[in-house]
């Protein structure tokens, strides 16, 4: 990216890092209920889930709890990615997930695979 084309973005990552300290079972359960209501009557069981702009990783965690076969989470902010990795690492157990600094605009099936559900 050239200096002229460099985009300015608000860095939400530090906000998400602060928020993540408040993630408890109640917040996780609320996220699960909201995500389930959003996708109802569909099911995440056995599906590949892509979380665009994953922030704290809370909704990626909710997708795993709802039975997603795997979760891939993208965010442009390195602090958001670190926060999501920490949240999923602490609560995601051995469920398959990956969190990357990446723009969805750069995603390709060859590099990233295909997804059954995309959340942003």
N, CA and C atoms as a LAMMPS dump frame, in Angstrom:
ITEM: TIMESTEP
0
ITEM: NUMBER OF ATOMS
360
ITEM: BOX BOUNDS ff ff ff
-5.0000000000000000e+02 5.0000000000000000e+02
-5.0000000000000000e+02 5.0000000000000000e+02
-5.0000000000000000e+02 5.0000000000000000e+02
ITEM: ATOMS id mol type element x y z
1 1 1 N 0.854 -1.158 0
2 1 2 C 0 0 0
3 1 3 C 0.905 1.228 0
4 2 1 N 0.67 2.12 -0.928
5 2 2 C 1.477 3.333 -0.991
6 2 3 C 1.043 4.314 0.076
7 3 1 N 1.908 5.25 0.37
8 3 2 C 1.595 6.259 1.381
9 3 3 C 0.344 7.035 0.984
10 4 1 N 0.165 7.311 -0.308
11 4 2 C -0.99 8.071 -0.769
12 4 3 C -2.295 7.301 -0.594
13 5 1 N -2.241 5.966 -0.704
14 5 2 C -3.468 5.181 -0.644
15 5 3 C -3.753 4.624 0.753
16 6 1 N -2.887 4.923 1.704
17 6 2 C -3.078 4.396 3.055
18 6 3 C -4.365 4.953 3.654
19 7 1 N -5.209 4.031 4.111
20 7 2 C -6.483 4.428 4.697
21 7 3 C -6.321 4.726 6.17
22 8 1 N -7.144 5.628 6.662
23 8 2 C -7.162 5.941 8.077
24 8 3 C -8.323 5.18 8.694
25 9 1 N -8.039 4.456 9.769
26 9 2 C -9.062 3.68 10.462
27 9 3 C -8.981 3.981 11.949
28 10 1 N -10.139 3.941 12.595
29 10 2 C -10.155 4.064 14.039
30 10 3 C -9.724 2.724 14.617
31 11 1 N -8.809 2.747 15.529
32 11 2 C -8.302 1.527 16.146
33 11 3 C -9.2 1.143 17.331
34 12 1 N -10.113 0.221 17.099
35 12 2 C -11.035 -0.238 18.134
36 12 3 C -10.393 -1.232 19.095
37 13 1 N -9.265 -1.771 18.729
38 13 2 C -8.665 -2.878 19.468
39 13 3 C -8.476 -2.644 20.945
40 14 1 N -8.02 -1.467 21.317
41 14 2 C -7.816 -1.183 22.738
42 14 3 C -9.151 -1.145 23.48
43 15 1 N -10.211 -0.672 22.808
44 15 2 C -11.55 -0.696 23.403
45 15 3 C -11.993 -2.14 23.633
46 16 1 N -11.764 -3.008 22.634
47 16 2 C -12.15 -4.415 22.767
48 16 3 C -11.342 -5.103 23.857
49 17 1 N -10.081 -4.735 23.994
50 17 2 C -9.252 -5.328 25.05
51 17 3 C -9.823 -4.98 26.422
52 18 1 N -10.25 -3.74 26.568
53 18 2 C -10.862 -3.31 27.83
54 18 3 C -12.183 -4.05 28.073
55 19 1 N -13.025 -4.118 27.025
56 19 2 C -14.31 -4.812 27.12
57 19 3 C -14.119 -6.293 27.472
58 20 1 N -13.095 -6.905 26.91
59 20 2 C -12.913 -8.355 27.095
60 20 3 C -12.7 -8.726 28.561
61 21 1 N -12.231 -7.793 29.366
62 21 2 C -12.04 -8.065 30.789
63 21 3 C -13.374 -8.248 31.503
64 22 1 N -14.454 -7.789 30.865
65 22 2 C -15.79 -7.901 31.45
66 22 3 C -16.574 -9.095 30.909
67 23 1 N -15.969 -9.862 29.997
68 23 2 C -16.668 -11.01 29.426
69 23 3 C -16.755 -12.105 30.481
70 24 1 N -17.983 -12.4 30.866
71 24 2 C -18.244 -13.456 31.833
72 24 3 C -19.272 -14.405 31.228
73 25 1 N -19.704 -15.392 31.988
74 25 2 C -20.664 -16.366 31.475
75 25 3 C -21.953 -15.694 31.012
76 26 1 N -22.4 -14.669 31.722
77 26 2 C -23.637 -13.983 31.334
78 26 3 C -23.493 -13.309 29.973
79 27 1 N -22.372 -12.64 29.729
80 27 2 C -22.152 -11.987 28.437
81 27 3 C -22.043 -13.019 27.313
82 28 1 N -21.384 -14.128 27.597
83 28 2 C -21.272 -15.197 26.593
84 28 3 C -22.658 -15.756 26.285
85 29 1 N -23.446 -16.028 27.31
86 29 2 C -24.795 -16.558 27.103
87 29 3 C -25.675 -15.577 26.339
88 30 1 N -25.551 -14.288 26.61
89 30 2 C -26.31 -13.278 25.866
90 30 3 C -25.904 -13.287 24.393
91 31 1 N -24.609 -13.373 24.126
92 31 2 C -24.122 -13.409 22.741
93 31 3 C -24.628 -14.656 22.023
94 32 1 N -24.64 -15.782 22.72
95 32 2 C -25.148 -17.027 22.133
96 32 3 C -26.623 -16.865 21.769
97 33 1 N -27.418 -16.324 22.691
98 33 2 C -28.852 -16.128 22.436
99 33 3 C -29.088 -15.183 21.261
100 34 1 N -28.325 -14.096 21.199
101 34 2 C -28.5 -13.122 20.101
102 34 3 C -28.101 -13.713 18.755
103 35 1 N -27.003 -14.435 18.728
104 35 2 C -26.575 -15.051 17.479
105 35 3 C -27.558 -16.129 17.056
106 36 1 N -28.03 -16.924 17.994
107 36 2 C -29.013 -17.969 17.683
108 36 3 C -30.291 -17.352 17.135
109 37 1 N -30.743 -16.232 17.711
110 37 2 C -31.95 -15.562 17.221
111 37 3 C -31.731 -15.014 15.814
112 38 1 N -30.536 -14.529 15.55
113 38 2 C -30.222 -13.962 14.24
114 38 3 C -30.243 -15.028 13.149
115 39 1 N -29.733 -16.2 13.441
116 39 2 C -29.625 -17.237 12.409
117 39 3 C -30.8 -18.208 12.401
118 40 1 N -31.677 -18.095 13.377
119 40 2 C -32.823 -19.002 13.458
120 40 3 C -33.645 -18.924 12.182
121 41 1 N -34.114 -20.014 11.628
122 41 2 C -34.119 -21.386 12.117
123 41 3 C -32.909 -22.195 11.656
124 42 1 N -31.918 -21.534 11.091
125 42 2 C -30.72 -22.248 10.65
126 42 3 C -29.925 -22.732 11.854
127 43 1 N -29.033 -23.629 11.618
128 43 2 C -28.19 -24.157 12.678
129 43 3 C -26.728 -23.973 12.29
130 44 1 N -25.892 -23.743 13.259
131 44 2 C -24.453 -23.657 13.01
132 44 3 C -23.762 -25.009 13.152
133 45 1 N -24.48 -25.998 13.599
134 45 2 C -23.881 -27.306 13.833
135 45 3 C -23.196 -27.817 12.571
136 46 1 N -21.891 -28.044 12.703
137 46 2 C -21.116 -28.584 11.601
138 46 3 C -20.771 -27.584 10.505
139 47 1 N -21.073 -26.315 10.702
140 47 2 C -20.849 -25.309 9.654
141 47 3 C -19.546 -24.553 9.883
142 48 1 N -18.987 -24.03 8.781
143 48 2 C -17.804 -23.152 8.847
144 48 3 C -18.302 -21.716 8.96
145 49 1 N -17.812 -20.99 9.948
146 49 2 C -18.298 -19.655 10.303
147 49 3 C -17.17 -18.647 10.112
148 50 1 N -17.456 -17.558 9.408
149 50 2 C -16.497 -16.471 9.226
150 50 3 C -17.013 -15.247 9.961
151 51 1 N -16.195 -14.707 10.847
152 51 2 C -16.514 -13.501 11.612
153 51 3 C -15.647 -12.371 11.079
154 52 1 N -16.29 -11.419 10.392
155 52 2 C -15.581 -10.283 9.794
156 52 3 C -15.597 -9.117 10.771
157 53 1 N -14.419 -8.602 11.097
158 53 2 C -14.335 -7.53 12.088
159 53 3 C -14.641 -8.091 13.462
160 54 1 N -13.87 -9.087 13.867
161 54 2 C -14.2 -9.9 15.037
162 54 3 C -14.11 -9.163 16.369
163 55 1 N -13.445 -8.037 16.427
164 55 2 C -13.39 -7.258 17.667
165 55 3 C -12.885 -8.053 18.842
166 56 1 N -13.744 -8.28 19.824
167 56 2 C -13.352 -9.007 21.042
168 56 3 C -13.324 -10.516 20.848
169 57 1 N -13.945 -11.014 19.788
170 57 2 C -14.04 -12.46 19.579
171 57 3 C -15.26 -13.082 20.238
172 58 1 N -16.094 -12.255 20.861
173 58 2 C -17.255 -12.773 21.59
174 58 3 C -18.216 -13.533 20.674
175 59 1 N -18.468 -13.015 19.478
176 59 2 C -19.402 -13.694 18.581
177 59 3 C -18.768 -14.927 17.928
178 60 1 N -17.464 -14.911 17.762
179 60 2 C -16.774 -16.126 17.317
180 60 3 C -16.93 -17.214 18.366
181 61 1 N -16.772 -16.842 19.623
182 61 2 C -16.963 -17.783 20.724
183 61 3 C -18.393 -18.304 20.744
184 62 1 N -19.362 -17.413 20.546
185 62 2 C -20.77 -17.821 20.52
186 62 3 C -21.014 -18.824 19.394
187 63 1 N -20.41 -18.596 18.234
188 63 2 C -20.575 -19.529 17.109
189 63 3 C -20.021 -20.91 17.462
190 64 1 N -18.88 -20.942 18.124
191 64 2 C -18.326 -22.228 18.552
192 64 3 C -19.25 -22.916 19.547
193 65 1 N -19.799 -22.143 20.467
194 65 2 C -20.716 -22.708 21.465
195 65 3 C -21.998 -23.229 20.811
196 66 1 N -22.383 -22.635 19.676
197 66 2 C -23.585 -23.072 18.959
198 66 3 C -23.29 -24.237 18.009
199 67 1 N -22.063 -24.764 18.059
200 67 2 C -21.749 -25.973 17.312
201 67 3 C -21.045 -25.793 15.991
202 68 1 N -20.549 -24.588 15.699
203 68 2 C -19.812 -24.401 14.447
204 68 3 C -18.656 -25.391 14.389
205 69 1 N -18.455 -25.962 13.207
206 69 2 C -17.352 -26.909 13.034
207 69 3 C -16.015 -26.195 13.153
208 70 1 N -15.971 -24.962 12.659
209 70 2 C -14.769 -24.141 12.773
210 70 3 C -15.163 -22.68 12.639
211 71 1 N -14.323 -21.834 13.208
212 71 2 C -14.524 -20.389 13.134
213 71 3 C -13.237 -19.762 12.625
214 72 1 N -13.386 -18.898 11.649
215 72 2 C -12.292 -18.062 11.185
216 72 3 C -12.7 -16.629 11.46
217 73 1 N -11.824 -15.875 12.098
218 73 2 C -12.131 -14.503 12.47
219 73 3 C -11.09 -13.567 11.861
220 74 1 N -11.572 -12.515 11.206
221 74 2 C -10.706 -11.508 10.598
222 74 3 C -10.916 -10.176 11.296
223 75 1 N -9.852 -9.425 11.431
224 75 2 C -9.94 -8.026 11.838
225 75 3 C -8.696 -7.328 11.312
226 76 1 N -8.84 -6.052 11.022
227 76 2 C -7.703 -5.272 10.536
228 76 3 C -6.842 -4.746 11.674
229 77 1 N -7.401 -4.678 12.865
230 77 2 C -6.708 -4.094 14.006
231 77 3 C -5.94 -5.178 14.764
232 78 1 N -4.613 -5.053 14.85
233 78 2 C -3.818 -6.067 15.561
234 78 3 C -4.239 -6.242 17.02
235 79 1 N -4.666 -5.165 17.684
236 79 2 C -5.113 -5.284 19.071
237 79 3 C -6.417 -6.073 19.163
238 80 1 N -7.306 -5.896 18.193
239 80 2 C -8.54 -6.686 18.161
240 80 3 C -8.214 -8.16 17.962
241 81 1 N -7.31 -8.45 17.058
242 81 2 C -6.918 -9.839 16.802
243 81 3 C -6.319 -10.452 18.067
244 82 1 N -5.454 -9.718 18.745
245 82 2 C -4.855 -10.23 19.987
246 82 3 C -5.931 -10.472 21.047
247 83 1 N -6.905 -9.571 21.137
248 83 2 C -7.985 -9.724 22.115
249 83 3 C -8.838 -10.939 21.778
250 84 1 N -9.229 -11.069 20.515
251 84 2 C -10.049 -12.217 20.108
252 84 3 C -9.3 -13.532 20.352
253 85 1 N -7.997 -13.542 20.069
254 85 2 C -7.209 -14.756 20.322
255 85 3 C -7.194 -15.085 21.817
256 86 1 N -7.075 -14.06 22.646
257 86 2 C -7.063 -14.287 24.093
258 86 3 C -8.413 -14.798 24.589
259 87 1 N -9.505 -14.191 24.104
260 87 2 C -10.848 -14.614 24.518
261 87 3 C -11.108 -16.047 24.076
262 88 1 N -10.82 -16.356 22.825
263 88 2 C -11.044 -17.711 22.325
264 88 3 C -10.095 -18.707 22.993
265 89 1 N -8.877 -18.283 23.25
266 89 2 C -7.927 -19.161 23.918
267 89 3 C -8.348 -19.501 25.335
268 90 1 N -8.962 -18.543 26.011
269 90 2 C -9.381 -18.758 27.393
270 90 3 C -10.674 -19.546 27.496
271 91 1 N -11.564 -19.396 26.488
272 91 2 C -12.891 -19.993 26.607
273 91 3 C -13.24 -20.952 25.476
274 92 1 N -12.432 -20.976 24.42
275 92 2 C -12.763 -21.781 23.252
276 92 3 C -12.38 -23.236 23.368
277 93 1 N -11.754 -23.591 24.488
278 93 2 C -11.313 -24.963 24.726
279 93 3 C -10.516 -25.479 23.536
280 94 1 N -10.842 -26.647 23.064
281 94 2 C -10.095 -27.238 21.95
282 94 3 C -10.859 -27.126 20.637
283 95 1 N -11.831 -26.226 20.593
284 95 2 C -12.63 -26.063 19.379
285 95 3 C -11.794 -25.372 18.303
286 96 1 N -11.975 -25.758 17.034
287 96 2 C -11.132 -25.226 15.961
288 96 3 C -11.495 -23.787 15.571
289 97 1 N -10.498 -22.917 15.712
290 97 2 C -10.68 -21.518 15.316
291 97 3 C -9.334 -20.953 14.866
292 98 1 N -9.416 -19.887 14.077
293 98 2 C -8.222 -19.111 13.751
294 98 3 C -8.631 -17.646 13.714
295 99 1 N -7.719 -16.806 14.147
296 99 2 C -7.95 -15.363 14.177
297 99 3 C -6.768 -14.722 13.456
298 100 1 N -7.083 -13.875 12.472
299 100 2 C -6.005 -13.3 11.665
300 100 3 C -6.22 -11.824 11.396
301 101 1 N -5.114 -11.118 11.255
302 101 2 C -5.163 -9.742 10.758
303 101 3 C -5.387 -9.871 9.256
304 102 1 N -6.583 -9.504 8.829
305 102 2 C -6.924 -9.704 7.416
306 102 3 C -8.166 -8.901 7.073
307 103 1 N -8.189 -8.415 5.85
308 103 2 C -9.387 -7.785 5.311
309 103 3 C -10.181 -8.84 4.559
310 104 1 N -11.474 -8.826 4.731
311 104 2 C -12.312 -9.761 3.99
312 104 3 C -12.179 -9.507 2.484
313 105 1 N -11.814 -8.295 2.106
314 105 2 C -11.634 -7.974 0.695
315 105 3 C -10.434 -8.689 0.096
316 106 1 N -9.541 -9.167 0.941
317 106 2 C -8.372 -9.918 0.483
318 106 3 C -8.576 -11.426 0.569
319 107 1 N -9.697 -11.854 1.112
320 107 2 C -9.96 -13.282 1.292
321 107 3 C -10.201 -13.961 -0.056
322 108 1 N -9.697 -15.174 -0.167
323 108 2 C -9.926 -15.981 -1.37
324 108 3 C -10.245 -17.409 -0.939
325 109 1 N -11.059 -18.098 -1.724
326 109 2 C -11.336 -19.502 -1.403
327 109 3 C -10.063 -20.346 -1.357
328 110 1 N -9.101 -20.031 -2.215
329 110 2 C -7.865 -20.813 -2.245
330 110 3 C -7.086 -20.678 -0.935
331 111 1 N -7.047 -19.471 -0.377
332 111 2 C -6.296 -19.244 0.864
333 111 3 C -7.121 -19.491 2.117
334 112 1 N -8.383 -19.133 2.069
335 112 2 C -9.202 -19.108 3.281
336 112 3 C -10.291 -20.157 3.314
337 113 1 N -10.539 -20.815 2.209
338 113 2 C -11.605 -21.801 2.146
339 113 3 C -12.951 -21.136 1.9
340 114 1 N -13.982 -21.93 2.044
341 114 2 C -15.356 -21.46 1.864
342 114 3 C -16.066 -21.522 3.208
343 115 1 N -17.095 -20.708 3.362
344 115 2 C -17.804 -20.619 4.626
345 115 3 C -19.291 -20.824 4.402
346 116 1 N -19.926 -21.439 5.369
347 116 2 C -21.373 -21.646 5.328
348 116 3 C -22.116 -20.43 5.84
349 117 1 N -21.487 -19.699 6.751
350 117 2 C -22.141 -18.529 7.337
351 117 3 C -21.098 -17.443 7.548
352 118 1 N -21.487 -16.21 7.198
353 118 2 C -20.617 -15.041 7.367
354 118 3 C -21.316 -14.064 8.271
355 119 1 N -20.598 -13.598 9.295
356 119 2 C -21.145 -12.662 10.28
357 119 3 C -20.246 -11.435 10.33
358 120 1 N -20.866 -10.279 10.38
359 120 2 C -20.091 -9.05 10.484
360 120 3 C -20.809 -8.075 11.379
